[in-house]
Amino acid sequence: MVQDPSLYYKVKLESEDVFLIVWTTMPFTLVTDAMVGLNPEENYHYVKVENETWVVGEKRLDEFMKEVKIENYEITKTLKGSTFEGKKYTHPLLDRIPKLKDLAGDAAIHVAVAESFVDANTGSGLVHLSPANGEEDYEIARKRNAPIFNPINDEVKFTEDAGKYAGLFVRDADRVIVEDIRDAGALVRIGKIKHKYPLCWRSHHPIVWIARREFFYMLDRLGDKAIQAAENVEYFFEQPKNRFLGIIKEKHPWCISRERFWGCPLPIWNCKKCGHVERLFSRKEIVDSAVELPDGPNFELHRPWIDKVVIRCKKCSANMEREKFVLDTWHNSGSAPYSSLTDEEYASGIPAPFLTEGIDQTRGWAYTLLIENVILNNKPIAPFKSFLFQGHVLDKNGNKMSKSLGNVMDAEEMLAKYPADLIRFYFMWKSSPIEPLNFSTDEMMSRPYQILNTLYHIHLYFKQNSEYDKFDSGATPIQSVQSRELLQPPDIWLLSKLQKLIIQVGENNDKCKFHESAKAIEDFVINSLSQIYIPITKAELWEEDGSNERRFAIYAVLHEILKTLDILMHPLCPYTSEYLYLATFGKNSVLLDRWPQYQQGLINEPIEESFDLMKESASVSAAARMKAKLKRRWPLNEAIICVKKSQKPKIEILSDLLRSQLNVEKFKIVELENKEGLELLDEMQKVGLPVRPVIEMDRKKIGPKAKQHMALLLSKFSDTRPEDIVTELLSSGAYTFDVGPAKIVLDREDFVVDFDAGDGFAFSKRDGLVVFISTVRNREMMSRGLVKDLARRLQTLRKERGYNPTDILQTASILDLDDESLEMAKEKSSDLAFLVRVKQIDFAGAGKNYKDDDIDGQKIRISVE
C-alpha cells in the first residue's frame, strides 16, 4: 500500500454552465490531461452547490459530499454517463502550459468520454484520463485518434513543453500543481489516500507509466494463428494452460525494443535528412552498405560496437543513424530455434517434444518462443509439442526467497550438507510441479529421508541374507518360482502391488505428475514392503532348518521388487538408484536396463483385496489398542473382526497372517449387514458381540414433544437404563417417559443410538470395519510381549554396532530387570536368542560395553557381542 494525494477538482463544460467534478491520485498528470471519463451505464446527478452546478456520480454522491464537508446541496436532474460523450471542457491550467493550450483546440482533446472501465464506486465517479500516463487512457485516446501530449523525459522530469513545470521530477510537481489548481479556483478538495499501486521490484519506488516511442509486434495482425498454435500444445495441467491461453488471447502488442548500453541492435538505419530507412539483416548486408568499418568487417555485431559503423543514405548520401534501441532479450531467446539452427536442423528438430521453465515464463520464454515461431511461419505452429510450467521454491513459511529478507538457501551449502538425491527427491515428493514449494530442511529430513533410508537398508538386508544363502537370481527367476507354485500369499500380494506400481508410475511420469509417482513409491516401500512383507517373511529366512526353496522364493521376490524399484526411482534419485543397483545387482549401469513393463500374470486382484482388508483390520486393531493403552507388541487373547457382507471369505484365506498381524491368540470374523444406529446394535447383540448400548436424545427433535417438561424429561432419561430403552425401541418402536405431569412418547428417530465395548474389551471402527480386542493379559502373553520388547532393543543395538543381520553372535546380555520381568525373560530366553541371532542370553553381567535403555520406564542395560 502507498499513500498518494486524493485530489478533487472541477472543469467547466464549454456547452453549459456546469462543472464536472474530477478525481485523481496523481496531480502531476493534469499536465498531460486529455479527457474525463464517466461510466456509460451509471447515473450522474446535476447537483446545485451554492451558485454552481456540479456533476457527480450517483453512487458516490453521499460519501463525496461528506468527504468535501458540504451539507446543503440539491439534485436538479440525472443523466446517464453515455450522454456526456464528446462534451468539451476547459482545462484550468492552460495558461501555465502553453503547449497544452495549443493542443486544446483539437476536437479530440479535453472532452468527456463514456467508457465501461470507469469505476463509479470510487472518487466522484468521474476520473481524469491522461493518455501519456496510463495504459487504458492511452487505448481510449488511440480509439478516438486523440494526440498524445507527453512532455516527460527519460529522467521522469518535465520538459520545456510542460511550461511552468519544466525541470521538475513529476511526483515532486504534485504539490505545485495542487496550489495552482487552488489559485485557478478549481480546487474542490485535497486529501490523502492509501491504495495499492505498482512498485519497482528493485527500488520499491512507485512506478510512473509513460507513453513512449518504441517498436512493437502488433499481435492482433496474426489473427487467431497464435491462439490455435497454443491450443495444440500439451501443458499437463489445466491451470497453467488456461493462464497461457489467456495471455495469448489478449493479443496485447509486444514491445520488442529496449534502451540498453549493450545488446542485440535493431538493424534499422534512418536518414535524418531525407527520411529514407534502411533495414540490414545480416553482416554481409551491413558490410556492403557501409562506408566506414572502424573495427573491420568482423566487427562485433552488438551495441555499442555496431554504432561505429557508418551507413550512407542511398538517396541523399547523408550519414544515417541507427535506431538506438536494442532488442528485448526475451526476443533473442524466443528466436533461439531458428537463429541457432540451419534450415534442415530446424525442420527436423522443431517442434521440440518437451520444454520446461518456471511459471513466470508464461509471459516470458514460452510466450516469445511461440509468438516468434508463428510469425516466422505465418502459420499456427508452436515450436514445442509440450511445455511444463513449474512453480517457484519458497521458504518454509511460504515467503519468496530474497537476500534482503535473509531467507535465501544457498545451493552450494545445501549440497555440501545434504545428499543431492535427497534434495531432488524432496522436490519431486513435496508437491505438484506447477505448485509453489515451501522448502523446509526439517521436512526434507523426515519422511523423504526415511523413504530413501528404508530403501537402502532393505537392499542391504536382501544382499546380506541372499549372499549368506548363496542365492543365484539367474537360477531362480521369478517366473520359475511362480510356475513351481512356491509363492505364498504375501509374495503374490506384493508382486501384484508391484505391477500396479509400474503402471501408476509410468502413467504419472508421462503426465509430469512426478509427485504422484513419488507418493506411490513411498506407499509401496514404507507401507507394503517395509512394514508388511519384510516382517512377515523375516522368520522364514532366519529358520536354520527352513526350506531352501522357500527362502529362495522370498529372495526371488525381493530381487524382482528391488531391481524394479531402482529403475522406477532412477528419474527421481539418479545417484542413489545407480549405487543401489550396481552394489546389489551387478556391474552394468541401471541406465542399460529396460524400463519395467507390468506382467499381467502377476496381478492377483483377490489376493490384493484380502491383503488390503487384513491391513485395514490390523490398523483398526492398533487404534483399539491405543484406546486401551495396550502396546502392539503385547500379545492379546482375542480379537473379533466385524466386516461387511461377503468379506469374510476374503480375509479368512489369510488367517495365519491375520493372527500374526493382530498379535492375538485367537480371533473370529463376523459379517454385519447394518452400518449404524439401533439396527447395528441389535445385530451385534444377536451375534453375541461384547457391546453395550450408548444412547442419547436428539435435542432438536424432542423439543416440540417435551415442551415445558424438558427438565423433567432429561432427569428421567438420565435415570433410565440404556438397555431398557433399546429393548422397548426394538419391540414397539417407541419409549414412553412418565414425567409426572405428562407422559412423553419418543420414537426411534428421537434417539441417537451407538455402542461401546463391553467389560474386558476395547474397540475401534473405520468405514464399516469394527474390531474388538480383549484387554485382559495373562502371564504367558506378558512374557511374549516382554521378549518382543527386549528383542527390538537388542536388534537396534546390533545395527548400531555394525553387525550384519546374518551374523550369529555369541551373547546378548540384559541387566537390571525387575524380579518378575527377569523370571519371564529367563523362561523365554531361547525365543529371545533366536529373535536376535545369538547363541545365549546372559542375565549375570558377563557382557561388556553396556548401553542404557528402558522398558515402560524401567531402566535396564543391554549389550551384544
N, C-alpha and C positions, 0 to 999 in steps of 0.2 A: 504494500500500500504506500502511496506517495501523497503528499499534501500539495495542492495546487490552488490558485485563485479560483473563486467562483464568481464570475462577472456577469451581471445582467445589465444590458444597455439597450437603448432604443434607436431605431432607424425609422425615418418618416417615409411613408409611401408617397410617390410623386402624384398619383392619381386621386388621392383623397387625403383629408386631414386626419390621418390615423398613423399611429406608431406601432411597429412590430417590436415586441419585447423579445430580445435575442439573448441566448445563454451560451457561454463558452468557459472552458477551464484553462485556455491558453490565450491570454490577451494579445500576445505578440502576433497571432495570426490575423488580427484585424488589418495588419499591413498588407497581407495577401488576400484579403476578403474578396469574395466574388458573389456569394449567394446566401440566402437564408432559407433553411429547409423546414417544411411542415409535412406532417403525415397526411396523405390524401384522404384517408378513411376516417380520420378523427375530427371531432368538433372543436372549433376555435371561437371563443367569445370576444365580442367587442365590449370592452369594459370602460365605463366613464370614471376617470380618476381626476377629481378637481376639474380643470378646464381642458384636459386632454383625453383622447380615446386610445386605449391600448388594445392590442390583440394578444391574448394569452390562451394557451391550450385548456380545454375544459377539465381534463383530468388533473391538471396541476394548479388550477386557479386558487383553490382554498389554501393549499400549502404555500403557494407562491406569495399570496397576499400576507400570510403570517410571516413569511421569511423577510419580506420587504417592509413589514410593520405598517401596512395600510389597512384600516378598518372600514373606511367609508368608500364604497365603490358600487357601481350599478352596471349590470349586464344589459346592453341595449339591443344586441342581436347576436346570432350564432350562425357561423358558416362552416362548411366542410373545408378541410385543408386544401382540397383539389381546386377550390375556387380562387386561390391566391396565385396559382401557377402563372408566371410571366409578369407579375406586377413589379414594377421597378421601384427602388427605394434610393434614398440619398445617404451615402456613407458619411459619418460625422467627422472623419479626419482627412478629407480630401485636400484641404488647404495645406496640410503638413506633409503630404505625399504627392508631389506634382505628377509623377509618372502614373500613379493610380488614378489621379484626376483625369489625365488624358485618356486612360482606358475606360473611364466611366461612361464615355459617350457610346461605347459599344452596347448594342441592344441586349447582348447575352450576359452582360456584367451587371452586378448589383440588382438582381431580380430574385423574387421569391420562387421557390421550386417545390413541387409536391412529390415526395419520394417515400416509399414504404419503409425504408430502413430507419427513418426518424423515429426515435423513441418518445412518444407523447407522455411518458410517465416520469421524465426527468426534466430538471430545469424549469423552463417556462413552456415546454412543449414545442418551442421553435429553436433550432440550432444554427449556429454560424457555420458556413461552409467555406473552406479555404483549399482550393484545388492544389496549391503548391505544397500543402502540409497535411494531406490526408488522402488515403487511397480511394475511399468511397467518394470523397469530394472530387477527386481527380476524374474518376469514371463518370460522375454526373456532368462535370464540365465538358468532357470529351463527347458525351452523348448530345450535348447542346451546342457543340462547336464553339465553346467559350474560350477566350485566350487565357493562358496560364501566366500569372504575374508572380515571378519568383526572384525577388531581389535579395537572395541569400547565397553567400559564397561557401567554399569548402570548409572554412573555419566556423561555419554556422553563425556568421555575423552578417548584419545587413549591409548591402552595398549602397553606392550613391543613389541608386534608383529608389531607395527607401526614404529619401528625403531627410526629414529631421532625425530619423533613427539610424542613419548610416553609421557604420562602425561599431554598433552595439551588438554584443552577443545576444541572440534572440531572446533567451529566457531572462536576461538582465533588462530587456526592454519592457517586460510586463508592467513594472511599476510606473514607468514613464508614460506608457500608453494609457493606463488607467487614469492617471492625472489629467492627461489631455482629453480623455472622454468626459471627465468631470468638467473641465474647462469649457468643453463644447456643449455642455448642458445635456449630454446624452446618457449620463450615468444613472442607473436605477438602483443598483446595489453592488457592492464589492465585499465578498466574504472569502471563506476558505472551505475546501472540501477534501476529504480523504477518499481516494478511489484507486482502483487497480490501473496501473499504467506500465507499459513495457520498459524494462531497464536493460542497459548494456550488460551482457553476461560477464564482461571483464571488469569494467569500472563500476558497475551498478548505478551509473548515472541515467537519468531519464533520456529516452531516445527522441530525437527530433526527426520527423518524417519530412523529407524534402523531395519534390519532383525535380528530376534531373534529366539531362540528355544522356541516354545510354543506348546500347544495342540490344535488341530483343529478338527472340523467336516468337512470332505471333502464332501460338499453337492452335488457335481456332481455325486457321487455314488448313490444318491437316484433316479437318472434318472429324470423323469418328475412327480414323485409322489407328490412332494410339490407344483408344479405348478397346477396340477389337483385339489389338495385339496384347494388351494387358489381360484381357479376359481369357486368353488362350494359355496363360501361364498357370502352373501348379504352385500354390502357396502353402499347402499342407494344413493351414489353419484359417478359419473364416475371418477372424479379427484383423490380421494384417492384410488379408486380401481385400476386405471391404475398405480399409483405410487407404490402401494404394490405389484402388479403383476410384475412390472418392477424389483423390488428388488429381488423377489423370482426367477425370470427367470435368474438373473445374476449367480446364483449358486455359489456365492462367498464363499470361505472357511470361516467358522465361528470360530474365535479364542475363545475358551471357558476357557482359563487359565488366571489368574491374579496373580500379586505379591502383596500380602497384608499381613499385620500382623495378621489380623483376617479374618475368612471367612470359607466357606464350603470347606473342603480339597479335593484335588484329591486323591481318595483311591488307590493310586498306590505306591508300595514299590519296590525299586531297590537294588540289591546286587552289590555293587561296586567291590566286589572281583571276583565273577564268572559270573555276568551279569544276574542272574536269576531275574524275575519280578513276584511280587505277586499283584493280584488285589482283594481287600477285600471290598465287597459292603454292609456289614451290621455290626452292633455292635457284633453280635454273631460270625461272621467270624473273626473279629479283635481279640476278646477275646480268641477264640480258638487257634489263631495263635500266640498270644503274649507270651513273656517270662517275660515281666515286665509290670505291670499296676500300676504306682505310685499313681494314683488317684482312683484305684479300678475299678471294672467292669462297674460302672455307670459314667465313666469319660465323660467330655464334648467333644462332637464329633467335635467341631470346632477347627480350628487352633487359638491359639498356643498349646492348651492343648493336642490335639491328637498326637503332635510330641513328647510328653513324653513317649508314648507307644513304647516299644521295640519289633520289629518283627525279628525273627531269620530266616535266609535263610534255606530252607528245603534241599538245595543241598550241601551247603558248611558250614553251621552252623555259618556263619558270621552275624553280626548285619546288618540289612538292613536300608536303608534311604528312608523316604517317599519323593515323589516329593514335592518340597517346594511350588508349585503353589496352589492357591485356585481356585474355580470355579467362573466364571463370575456371578455376582449377577443376571444378566438377565437370565442366565441358570437356576438359582434357581426359578425365577418367572415363567419361561416357563414350568418348571416341576410341577408347583403347582397342576394341575388337578389330576395327578396320584400319586404324592408324598404325598398328603394330604387326599386322598380318598381311601377307600377299593376298591377291585376289583368290588364288587357289586355296590357300590356307583358310581364308575367311569362309569360302564356300563349303569347305569340308568340316570346319570346326564350329561354325556358328549356325544355329543357336547352340550355346553350351548346355549340357544336360542339367547342370546344377550350379547355383551360386548361393552364397550366404553372406549376410552382413547384419550389423546392428539395426534395431528398429528405427533409429534416427535416419537411416539411409533410405527410408520410404520416400523422403523428399530429396535424397542425395543420389548415391551411386545407382541404385535400382532405377530411379526415375530418369536420370540422364542417359544411362545405357539404352533404355527402351525408347525414349524420345528421339535420340540421335539415330538409332537404328531404323526407326520408322521414317525419319526424314531422309536418310541415305537411300533407302529402298523405295520410298514413296508408296509403301505397302504396309498393311497391318501385320508386321513381322517383328516379334520380340527377339532380342539377342540371347535369351535364356529360356529354357523349357520349364525350369522350376527355380523358385527363389525362396529361401528360408530367412525370414526376418527374426533376429534374436533379441531378447530382452537384455537390459543392462544389469550389471552387477552393482548392487547397493551395499551399504554397510548393514550390520546385523539388525539395526533399528529401522531399516528401510529408507535411509537418507542417501542422497547422491554422494559418492566419494569425492572429496575435494581436499587439496592440500591446505587450503585456508581453514578448513574445519578440523584438520588433523585426523581424519578418519580413513585416509588412504592406506591400502595394504600393498607394500612393495613386493612385486612378483619375485624378485631375486631372493629376498629374505624368506618369503613363503616357501620357495622351492628348496632353499637350503635347510629349512626346518622340518618340512613335511614332504612325504613322497609325492612325486609328480602325479602318479596314478591315483592317489587318494584324492588330491585336489580335483583332478579330471573327473573321477567317478562322482565326487560330491556335486559338481556342476550338473552332471547328467541326471543324478538321482534326485536332486533337490526340487526341481520344478520343470515345467514345460519350457521348451526353448524360447517361446515367444514371451514368457512372463519375466518380470524383473526378479532377480535373485538376491535375497538378503543373505549376505555371506557371513557365516559365523564359524570360527575355528573350533569353538566348543561343540557345535552341532556336527561339524565335519569329523571330529574325533570321537563321536558317539556311534550312531548307527552305521554310517558309511565305513568307518574303521572296523567296526565289528563284523561287517559283511566280508571285507577283504581278509581280515584276520582269521575268521572262521574258515573261509575257503582255503587259506594257506595251511591251517592245521589239519583240515580233512585230507588234503593232499599228502601231508606228512604222515598222517595216520595210515592212509592207504599204502604209501610207499614202504613204510617200515614193516607193516604186517604182511603185505604181499611178498616182499623180499624175504622175510623170515620163513614163509611157507613155500618159497621158490615158485611163485605163481608165474605162468607164462601166458600172457594175453593172446599171443598168436595161436597157442594150442587150445585156448579156451575162449573163443569169441562168444559174444552174447547170443548169437543165433544158435550156436551149438548147445549152449546151456538151456536155451528155451526149447529146442527140439527134443532134448533129453528129459524135459519136464523137471528140471532141477530148481526152477524158480518158485519161491514161496510167495504168498500174498503180499508181503512188504516189498519184495523185489518187483513184482508185477505192477503194483501200485506206483512205485517211484519211477519205473521206466515209462509207464503210461503218462505220468505227470510230466516227464521229460519231453515226450513228444508234443504235448500241449505247449510246453515252454518254447520249444523250437519254432512252432507255428506262430506263437504270440510275439516272440522277439523279432522274427523275420518281418511280420506284418507291421509292427510298430516302427522298426528301423526304416522300412520303406516309406512310412508316413512321417518320418522325422519325430516320432514320439519317443525319443530316447529315454525320457523319464519313466515312461510306462515299461520299457524294456528293463531298465534298472530295477524298478519296483518288482517286476515279475521275477527277475533273477534273485532279488533279495528274499522274496517269499519262498522260492524254491530252496535256496541254500539254507536259510535260517529255519523256516517253519516245517519244511519237509525233510531235507537231507540231514541237517544237524540235530534237530530236536526230536525227530521221529525215527528215521531209518537207522542212523548210526547207533543210538541207544538200543534199538530193538535187536540189531544183528551183532552187537559187540560180544555178547556172551557166546554166540556160536563160533566166533573167530578165536576166542580165548579158551575154549574147551580143549584140553590136551588130548582127549580121546575122541574128539569130534571127527566127523567125516571130512576127508579131504575134498570130496566132490562138492559138499555143501559150502565149505569155506571158499573153494574156487569159484563157485557160483556167485557168492557175495562179492568176491574180488572182480569178477567179470562185470557185475552190475556197477560197482564203483568205478572201474576202468572206463566203462561206457559213459557214465554220468560225468565224471570229472573231465575227461577229454572233451566232451561236448561243451561243458561249461567254460572251459578255457577258450574255445573258439567263439562261443557266444559273448564272452566277456571281452574279447580282444578289441573290438571297436571302442569299448568304454575304458579299458585298462590295458593298453598295449604292452607295457613293460612287465607288469605283474603276470599277465596271462602267458607271455612268452617265456618268462622264467619258470613258472609252474609247469608249463607244457614240456620244456626241454629237460627240466630236472626230474620229471615223473615219467614221461612217455618216450623219450629218445632224443636223437641228435638233430633231426630236421626241424626247422622253424615252424611255428604254428601257422605262419602265413602260407606254407606249402600244403597245408591240409585243405580239404574241401569244406565249404560251409555246410553245416549239418542239414540233412533232409529228414523230415519226420518219417517214421516207419509205421504204417497203418497197422501192421501185425502186432505191434507192441502197445497199441491203445486198447485199454480194457475199461470201458465205462462202468460196468457193475462193480468191479473192484474199487475204482475211484470213489464211487458213491458210498460204498461200505466204509472205506477208509476215512472219507470226509465226515461221515456220521460218527465214526469212532473218535476222530479227533475232536469233534464238537462235544461229544459226550464227556471226554476227558477234560476239556476246557470248562464245561459247566460243573463237572465234579470238583475241579480245582476251585471254582468260585464258591461252591458249598463248603469246601474245606476252609477257605478263608473266613467265611462267616462263623464257622465253628472253631476257628483258630487251631486248625489241625494241619500240620505240615504235609506237603505232598509226598515226602519220603516216608511218612509213617504208614505202615500197612493198617488197613481197617478191616473190620469183619465183613461188612456187607454194603452193597450198593444196589439201588433199584433205578433202572433207566426207563423213563416213560417216553415213548416215541409215537409218531403219527402212524396211522393205519398203513399197513403194507411195508413198514420199515423194519419190522422185527427180523425177517429172514435176512435182510441185507447186513445187519450188524451181527447176527448170530454166527455167520461164517468166520468172523474174526474173534471168536470167544476168548481164545487163549491170549491173544494180543490185547484185547479189551481189558481182561482181568489184570494184565501186567500194567497197562497204562493207567488204570484206575487205582492200582495198588491195593486190591482188596482180596479177601479170602474167597468170597463168592459174590455173584450178582445175579439178578434176574431182569428180564426185559418185559415191559408191559406196553401194549398198544392202547392209546387213548384216542377216542373219536372227537370229544369236545375240546374246545380251546380255552374256555374261561367260564367264570361265573358259577352259578348254582349247579348247572348241568355237569361241569367238570368236577366239582367237589363230590357230587353224587356218584359219578362214575368211579372216581378214585376210592371212595369208601366201599363201593360194591366189590372192587377187585382187591380190597384189603390193604391199600397203601397206608403208611403211617402218617395220616394227616389229621388235623383238627381244623374246624371252621373258623374263619375270621370274617366278621360281618359288621357292616356299618350302614346307617341310614343315609339316604340321599336327601340332604337338607333342602335342596330346591324343590324336590318332588313332594316331600311330606309337609311342607309349609301350608299349602291350602287345606290339607286334611287335619293338621294339628290345630291350626288357628291359634286361639288364646291358650291352648293347653300344651304348648310346645315344651315348656319347662318340665311339666309333669311327665310328658311322653319320654323326654330324654332321660329322666330319672328312672322311669320304669324300664326303659331299654337297657340301661346300664346294669340293672339288677336281674336281667333275664339271661339264661344260659344260651349262647350261640347255637348249641346243639339242638335246643328245643325249637328255636326259630326255624332252623334249617329243616328239621323234621316236619314241622307244620307247613312250611312252604312247599315241600315236596309232596305232601299228601293232599293239601287243599288249595295251594297256590296263593295263600294269604296268611297273615298272622294278625290276631286281634289283641290290642293292648287295652286293658281296663285301667284307665287313669282316674277313676272315681267319678268325676262329673260326667264323663263320657267314655264311650268305647271307640277306639280309633282302629280302623281296619287298614292295614298296609299290604299292598300286593307285592309280587316278586320284583316288579320294576322299581319299587321304593327302596330296595336294599342293594348295596354293593357287596357281593359275596366273593370271598377269596379263601385261601387256605394257608396254613403254616405246617411245618413238620411237627409230628408228634414227639413225645418224650424219647430220648435216645437217638434222635435223628436230626440231621440238618439237610437243607435242600437249596437248590438254585434252579432257575429256569431261564430259557432264552429261545425265542422264536418257536414256541411249541414243544421244545425239548425240556423235560424236567428230570433232574437227578436227585435222588435221596441217598444220603450216606449215613451209616451208623456212626455214632460218636463215641461208643464205648470201646476202650482199648484194653487188651489183656497183655499178660507178661510176654507171651510169645511174639505178639505183634510189636510190643515196645522194643524187644530185643532186636528184631529185624530192622526197625526204624533206626535204632542206635547204630547198628552195623552200617547202614547206608550213610548215616551222617559221618561216621568215622572214615568210611571208605572215600567219600567225596573229598574230605580234607587231606587224606594221605595221597590221593591221586593228584590233587593240586600241588602238593609238596614235591611229588615225583617230577612233575612238569617243571616246577621252579628250579629244581636241581639238575635238570638237563637229561634225565633218564628217558630212554626210548620206551614207548608203550609196550614193546615186545620184550623188553629186558625183565628177566625174573631176578629179583633182588633177594638178599639173604634175610633181612629182618626189618620189620616195622615195629617201632616202639611207641607205646602210649602210656603217659604218666598222669597222675592226679585225678583220675576218675573217682567219683564217689563210690561207696561200697556197693550200692545196688547196681549202678552202671557197670562197675568193674566185673561183678559176677555175671551179668548178662553178656558183656563183651567176651569174657573167657569162654562162656558156653558156645558162642558163635565164632570163635577165633578161626576155625578152619574156613568158614564162609568169608570172613574178612580177609584172610590171607589170599584166597582165590581172587577176590574183587580187586585187590591192589597188587597182585602178582608178586608176592613174597613167599619165602619158604616157611617163615614162622612169625608169630606175633609175640612181642615181648612186653610185659607189664611191670618188669622189675627194675628197669633203669639201665639196661645193657647198651642202649643206644648212645650216639654221640651227636653233637650239634643239634640240639633240640630247638623247635620253633614253638612259640606261644600261640595258642589258639583257644577257641571256646566252643561249647555246645550248649545252646539255650542259656547262655550266661554263666555256665560253669567253666572256669579256667582250666585248660589242660595243656600238656606239652607233647609234641609228636616228633618223630624222626623216622627216616627211611635210609637204608644203606645196604 
